[in-house]
Amino acid sequence: MNHTQFAAFTTSYKKRLERLNSLYSGHGNFQDLLNTINQVADDKNWEGAYAEIIANDYLNSNNDWLSEPINLEKTVDATETIAGNLGYQNVNFDGEYKDFNICFDVKILSDKSGIILSGIFKDVQKKTGRSNFSISPEYPLDIDYEEFQNNRKQLLDELLSFLTGDKEPRSISSQVIPDLRYAIMWGSGVLMTESTYNPYLHAKNHHNLLFKHAKKFSKVNPSLIIFVIFPWFSEKISILGNAN
């Protein structure tokens, strides 16, 4: 984080922590905040922890309608939520607006399609024993990630069929996912790709993602599922209007 490349991020992150420290120092949730901050250093849980820090900083940003900082943890009887129908005993929310009796959970909108493809590319290099090439995919950024998830093995086998042996294709069009193309660079150089994006189609293709977390929906009070976007880790989305 001390590298000049990360100067903007470091400055922003420090300011977030300073604001949260001012809010929660001496507050009953201060230890919860410290636990979340410490988890940012955990390779296996940094995404969720950092997402919570961003959400908590943002949700506390308007003091005009908050009588106190948001509660950073709330456990309720599962019967108050859909989880009660699934046999759970208790449900733990990431936070609560006490002023409005609203609980919420924080999730990261990770780039699932990109993560799946990166894993496939690593498997291809491992299975072929070749590492002198780079692959960059082209596909509509609004595509349903489940197309990649459900066809991972077929996509891997397809790439292996093109890259096994001495073959050096520069471009491959997938037959498994017709909208998917691979640009391949052998050796060093510059690799460029392009993609299309429709925010409305993106929302349509991803609306089912919300229901994967439906067990947290409250049956007695309003509740929120908050998706956090990281520019370097999340799906690429278009910022509509002046929204931020």
C-alpha positions in Angstrom: 0.0 0.0 0.0 3.0 2.3 0.3 3.7 2.2 -3.4 2.8 5.4 -5.3 0.6 3.3 -7.6 -1.8 2.8 -4.7 -1.6 6.3 -3.3 -5.3 7.2 -4.1 -6.5 4.0 -2.6 -4.4 4.3 0.5 -5.6 7.9 1.1 -9.2 6.9 0.6 -8.9 3.8 2.9 -7.2 5.8 5.7 -10.0 8.4 5.6 -12.6 5.6 5.8 -11.0 4.2 8.8 -10.6 7.6 10.5 -14.3 8.3 10.0 -15.3 5.0 11.3 -13.0 5.3 14.3 -14.5 8.7 15.1 -18.0 7.2 15.0 -17.4 4.0 16.9 -14.6 4.8 19.4 -16.3 4.2 22.7 -19.3 2.6 21.0 -20.5 -0.9 21.8 -19.6 -2.0 18.3 -16.0 -0.8 18.3 -14.6 -4.3 18.8 -16.8 -5.6 15.9 -15.3 -2.8 13.8 -11.7 -3.8 14.7 -12.5 -7.5 14.0 -13.7 -6.6 10.5 -10.7 -4.3 9.8 -8.3 -7.1 10.9 -10.0 -9.5 8.5 -8.9 -7.3 5.5 -5.5 -8.9 6.0 -7.0 -12.4 5.6 -6.5 -13.8 2.1 -9.6 -15.9 2.4 -12.0 -13.2 3.7 -10.6 -9.8 2.7 -13.4 -9.2 0.1 -16.2 -9.5 2.5 -14.5 -7.6 5.2 -13.5 -4.7 2.9 -17.0 -4.6 1.5 -18.4 -4.2 5.0 -16.0 -1.4 5.7 -17.1 0.5 2.6 -20.8 -0.1 3.3 -20.6 0.9 6.9 -18.7 4.1 6.0 -21.3 5.0 3.3 -24.4 4.1 5.3 -23.1 6.3 8.2 -22.4 9.3 5.9 -25.7 11.2 6.5 -26.0 12.3 10.1 -29.1 14.3 9.4 -31.3 11.2 9.7 -29.3 9.0 12.0 -29.6 9.6 15.8 -26.6 7.2 16.3 -24.2 5.1 14.2 -25.6 2.0 12.6 -25.4 -1.2 14.6 -22.6 -3.4 13.1 -24.2 -6.7 14.1 -27.7 -8.0 14.7 -28.8 -11.5 15.5 -32.4 -12.5 15.3 -34.5 -15.6 15.7 -34.6 -17.4 12.4 -38.4 -17.6 12.6 -38.3 -13.8 11.8 -36.7 -14.6 8.4 -37.1 -17.0 5.5 -34.2 -18.9 7.0 -36.7 -20.2 9.6 -38.4 -22.1 6.9 -35.1 -23.8 6.1 -34.5 -25.1 9.6 -32.1 -22.4 10.8 -32.1 -21.4 14.5 -30.7 -17.9 14.3 -29.8 -15.4 11.6 -26.9 -12.9 11.9 -27.1 -9.7 9.9 -24.1 -7.5 9.1 -25.9 -4.4 10.5 -29.0 -2.6 11.6 -30.5 0.8 11.3 -32.0 1.1 14.7 -33.8 4.4 13.8 -35.8 2.5 11.2 -35.7 -1.0 12.5 -34.1 -2.2 9.2 -31.5 -5.0 9.1 -29.1 -5.4 6.2 -26.5 -7.8 4.9 -23.5 -6.8 2.8 -22.3 -8.8 -0.3 -19.6 -8.1 -2.9 -20.6 -8.2 -6.6 -17.6 -10.1 -7.6 -16.6 -10.7 -11.2 -17.7 -14.4 -11.3 -17.3 -14.8 -15.0 -13.8 -13.3 -15.0 -12.8 -15.5 -12.0 -14.1 -18.7 -13.7 -12.2 -17.8 -17.0 -9.0 -17.0 -15.1 -9.2 -20.4 -13.5 -9.7 -22.1 -16.8 -6.7 -20.3 -18.3 -4.5 -21.4 -15.5 -5.7 -25.0 -16.0 -5.0 -24.8 -19.7 -1.4 -23.7 -19.1 -0.9 -26.4 -16.4 -2.4 -29.2 -18.6 -0.6 -28.2 -21.8 2.7 -27.4 -20.1 2.9 -24.2 -22.1 3.2 -20.8 -20.5 4.5 -18.7 -23.4 1.0 -17.3 -24.2 -1.6 -14.9 -22.7 -5.3 -15.2 -23.2 -7.8 -12.3 -23.1 -11.5 -13.1 -23.4 -14.1 -11.1 -25.2 -17.7 -11.4 -24.2 -20.7 -9.2 -23.4 -20.1 -7.9 -19.9 -23.9 -8.2 -19.2 -23.9 -12.0 -19.8 -25.2 -14.3 -17.1 -22.2 -15.7 -15.2 -24.0 -19.0 -14.8 -23.3 -19.7 -18.5 -19.6 -19.9 -17.6 -20.3 -21.7 -14.3 -22.5 -24.4 -15.9 -20.1 -24.9 -18.8 -16.7 -24.7 -17.1 -15.6 -28.2 -18.1 -16.8 -27.8 -21.7 -15.0 -24.5 -22.0 -11.8 -26.0 -20.6 -11.9 -29.0 -23.0 -12.6 -26.7 -25.9 -9.6 -24.5 -25.2 -7.4 -27.5 -24.7 -8.4 -28.9 -28.1 -7.1 -25.7 -29.7 -3.9 -25.2 -27.6 -2.6 -28.8 -27.2 0.6 -29.6 -29.1 2.3 -27.0 -31.3 -0.8 -25.1 -32.3 -0.5 -21.3 -31.9 -3.9 -19.8 -32.8 -4.3 -16.0 -32.5 -8.0 -16.1 -32.0 -10.6 -18.7 -30.9 -14.3 -18.4 -31.2 -16.1 -20.6 -28.6 -18.8 -23.0 -29.8 -19.9 -23.6 -26.2 -20.8 -19.9 -25.6 -21.3 -18.3 -29.0 -20.7 -14.8 -27.7 -17.3 -15.7 -26.3 -14.1 -15.2 -28.1 -10.4 -15.5 -27.0 -7.6 -13.3 -28.2 -4.3 -15.0 -27.7 -0.8 -13.5 -27.6 2.3 -15.7 -28.0 5.3 -14.3 -26.3 5.4 -10.6 -25.3 3.4 -7.7 -26.8 0.2 -5.9 -26.4 -3.2 -7.6 -26.4 -6.4 -5.7 -26.9 -10.0 -6.8 -26.7 -13.4 -5.1 -26.7 -16.8 -5.9 -25.1 -20.4 -4.7 -25.2 -22.5 -3.8 -22.2 -26.2 -3.2 -21.6 -27.0 -2.2 -18.0 -30.7 -3.3 -18.3 -29.7 -6.7 -19.7 -27.1 -6.9 -17.0 -29.8 -6.4 -14.3 -32.1 -8.9 -16.0 -29.4 -11.6 -16.2 -28.3 -11.1 -12.6 -31.6 -10.6 -10.8 -31.6 -14.2 -9.6 -28.3 -13.5 -7.7 -30.4 -11.6 -5.1 -32.5 -14.7 -4.4 -29.4 -16.7 -3.5 -29.3 -14.7 -0.3 -33.1 -14.7 0.2 -32.8 -16.6 3.5 -31.8 -13.3 5.1 -35.0 -11.6 4.1 -37.0 -10.6 7.1 -40.7 -11.6 7.4 -41.5 -9.0 10.1 -39.5 -5.9 9.2 -37.9 -4.3 6.1 -34.4 -5.7 5.3 -31.8 -4.9 2.7 -29.2 -6.8 0.7 -26.4 -4.4 -0.2 -24.0 -5.3 -3.1 -20.6 -3.5 -3.0 -18.6 -3.0 -6.2 -14.8 -2.8 -6.3 -13.3 -1.3 -9.5 -10.4 -3.9 -9.5 -12.3 -7.0 -8.4 -16.0 -6.7 -9.2 -18.0 -7.0 -12.4 -17.6 -4.1 -14.8 -20.7 -2.0 -14.7 -21.8 1.3 -16.2 -22.4 4.2 -13.8 -25.7 5.6 -14.8 -26.1 9.4 -14.7 -24.2 10.9 -11.7 -24.8 7.9 -9.4 -21.9 6.8 -7.3 
